[in-house]
Amino acid sequence: MVLGGAAAEGFLNGIRLAVEDADPEGLPPLDTVLILEADNRSGPALEAAEFLTDISGLVAVIGHSNSTASLATSQVYNRAQVVQIAPSATAPIYSEAGAYSFRMVPPDEVQARLLAGVLRDSVPTGGRVALFYVNDDYGRNLRALVLAELATEPLEVVVDLPHAEGDIHPVDVRHHLAALVASNPDVILWLGRVPVLHALLPGIRQGLGSIAIYGGDGVSPASLATDFRWFWDGVRFVEFVDLEATPELRGFAQRFQTRFGTAAGGREVLSYDAAGVILEALRQGARNGDEVRQFLAELGVSRPPHPGISGPIAFQENGDAARNLVLGVIRVPPEEGNPPAHPPDPPGKPPGSSSLQDPGQ
Amino acid sequence: MRTPFTPGSPRSLRSRVIYPGLVTAAVLIIGMGVVGVLTLQLRQQLIAATDSFVDEQRVADRIVRAVMRQLAVSSALPSSGSDLARQEFQDAGEILYEQVRRYLFRDLSAEERLQLEEIREEQQRLEVAAARASDLFSRGLVEEAEASRDAMIGHAFDFLGAMEAFLRLREAELEALQVRQTTTITILFGGVALLGLLLVFGPLYIGSLLNHRVARPIQQLAAASGRLEAGELSVRVPPGEDLEFRILSDGFNRMAEGLEKMTRDLEARNDELAHALQELRTTQDELIQAEKLGAMGRMAAGLAHELNNPLATVLGYSQLLAERLDREKEDSWGRELRRDFLGPIVQEAERAQHLVRNFLYFARKPDMKLGSIHLKEAFDVVTALRKYSFQQIGLELEVVIDPGLHVRAEPQMLQSVLLNLVTNAMDAMAPAGKGSLRVTAERADGWIRVTFQDSGPGLSDPDRVFEPFYTTKPPGQGTGLGLALTHRFMTLFGGHVTAENVPTGGGLFTLVFPEGLPPSAEVRDGEAGGFVAPVAQALQPGSPDATRTVLVVEDEAPLRRLQERALKGLNVHVLLADSAAEARRLLAAHQVDAIVCDVKMPGESGLSFFAWLRETNPDLAEHLVFVTGDAGHPDLQELMEKNPHQVLWKPFQMDEYRSRVLTVLGGIT
């Protein structure tokens, strides 16, 4: 079961594919409820969680699609003793959500270190950084961590502006562009939502040209499937999984593309693996939330890690998964009448995607 | 034995007391446990609620302080636009965000959780608006900055509204918690009160139950046991209401019934033993009496045997002398000699004869043959014997006997009994010279009751009249054996005799005989009732002739000569032998028609001689008469029962002697 916001469709397709790929041998009859939310806000997520926990026999939930919704619903699932696996929630406080709260990704500290390192390596000394973030559980935590990482770096944050969750406010677009142009930054660090960036990018390309843009995990090619325009070309972002890293991942990407007609990202891989580990728990005899929780806690401890396509899957005591993050880049063919938007590759770095090893792992 | 439980049996005390007690105890324990658990839960709830309240209050205080701080800074933030103010604002915002997110992990309702998210979102909007306004002010875009500030103020009010809504929800939740805790406390107090009631009324109920079901039955049993111990064997306890006391009461009642029955049996047995003891004492008295009489009789028998021969000699010669005087001296001298000299000799000899004969009765063994005797005929003999004496004295003798009555008795003894009582009455009334004796007989339930009531002076001591040698007669007039023999004979008959005085002054003797069978059912001897009537043997002298020979076998010479002289009057030839051997020699040498033989002789006895004779000359043996004073010899008793005429007791009357000899000679043709 997947609950999501803008990227919910990709999550759902990952789960669908996992269920389709699953060997029915040893599995009990499955009753899957798939819910697609309209947005990422916590209100609808809470209502969905209350609905789900009223279903008898519910053992696990895969979701929600972001930190805010995952955090808001975590206590509902913990109280109902239903396992929650958040595929991409990175808010640090989620580690304290409870025994039934798991996630497929490490918390924001890892991402913050990755982004700070990229900035350190790509921006010259005294460089100007424009920071935009969404003022929710995702953006404000990641911003604080990145700023903490950059505090000792010879960089100047010339713009530090938030935007609100939800609909795009025209004032914010104008204001952000004005602030951005006025500050003349060397690099843009985007820790906000994709729709806002999507609204800003034409103005950015017009005013700042091919300025380097680095985004958090919220910027995903799958999230932009509906309006993937030229101005996105060259935008770099944090990706949870490098889909070119292994044959299994490449095969998954191909099957996903074939099955659903859209490209797969890291979140789709993680939702696929999350569904896979839940199905394995059921295959191993778990029949309720507590037994599924027990199975997940034993992975990597008294059981071998689950062999997901993203790699061996095990959970730390606080429910977090250890994972290497990579930096991906968006490549879009140039459109007629528009200049190439992609910025030059950072010095010393090969073009295309790059990855950084989490120092903490 | 345990009474088996049946569907109709009462419930056991165990099930009635112990099981409810256990249930009550279990209820108490469970209730106390529940109360304890509730108390612990309430305590934990209170602690948790207090901790939660304190923590929540702390978080709320931080949130409020952060909100106030952020709002305060935000009012100046747009216009100042300083980095310090922005940092202050952001720090307050971080605190606010952190506390709101901590609040997320608290136990909240879905509505509260939604409201909390609303707070968070409004706070984020406020922060976004504040940041925008500050940035615009800092870049001199006053008009846009003021618009953003207005938006910020709007978000601030929305934020405060969300806060107020959340606080109202928390307040409602706290009130609900208060209600729940109040309810829990009420339930707890109710449980404690219920337990208190159980603790108070449970023992009272159990005590009442024990008093009614246990103490009272035990008291009843104790009281009944006491009454039973005191001898009230009919006491019973009511059946117990519970199984155990039902078993106990049934057992007690069975025990009481058993004791009562055993006591009745013991009393009956005791009565039987008392009766048997009385009979034993009576038998013992009789045995003592019999032994006493037997010893005396045995002594008397020996004495009598020695006296019989001289008495027979004296009496016989006196009678011969009297006969001779009658024949030869019919003058006055002869009459005087007979009346004044021979009369007293004969009279005293006869008295001695009577005395010796009574003695011999005591010597007889009680193995006599009882038979049915016609009572009227027996009385006729007695009446004939004593009628003249009664008339001489001036007494009346009235005998009223139904001719149909028969008694079971021995003829000789019966005669003695009747004669004793008639004579005793006559002697008692004789001194007065007047009086009457009335004898009656009646049948009563298989017994014949004969009464002798006289008008005489009565008995001086009725309890002693049957003692041997007890007599109130002057010396020389009574032996004191008559009534003792009467008592003994009646006992031998299977009956009894009593003596008493009647209110009119006379004595009353009552004989009770077993009733005899009528004549048709009783085999009788040739003589009436076996009763020997000596006077019935008519003397018929002179009928035999000298051709008949009578052999007299007697060791004592005077008696041989006496018998020789007596037999001369019968005109028979007499042979005399002093021993059995001499008798055999004479039998071998002479034709003998009859033999008169003594029994006790030196050397061979008369009985041995008789046995020899029955083998060698049975016909002659039937013509033998024993003349003996040995009345106790069993062979003589047997012979006397078969042929009474073959035995004649010493001393004898001369007429009787001759009559008996004639009898045995009469059968010879």
Interface residues (C-beta under 8 A of the other chain):
Chain A: R41 S42 G43 L46 E47 E50 L71 A72 S74 Q75 V76 R79 I93 E96 A97 G98 N135 D136 D137 R140 A144 D160 L161 P162 H163 A164 E165 V171 D172 H175 A178 A179 A182
Chain B: E94 Y97 R101 L104 F105 D107 L108 A110 R113 L114 E117 E118 R120 E121 Q124 R125 E127 V128 A131 R132 D135 L136 R139 L141 E144 A147 S148 A151
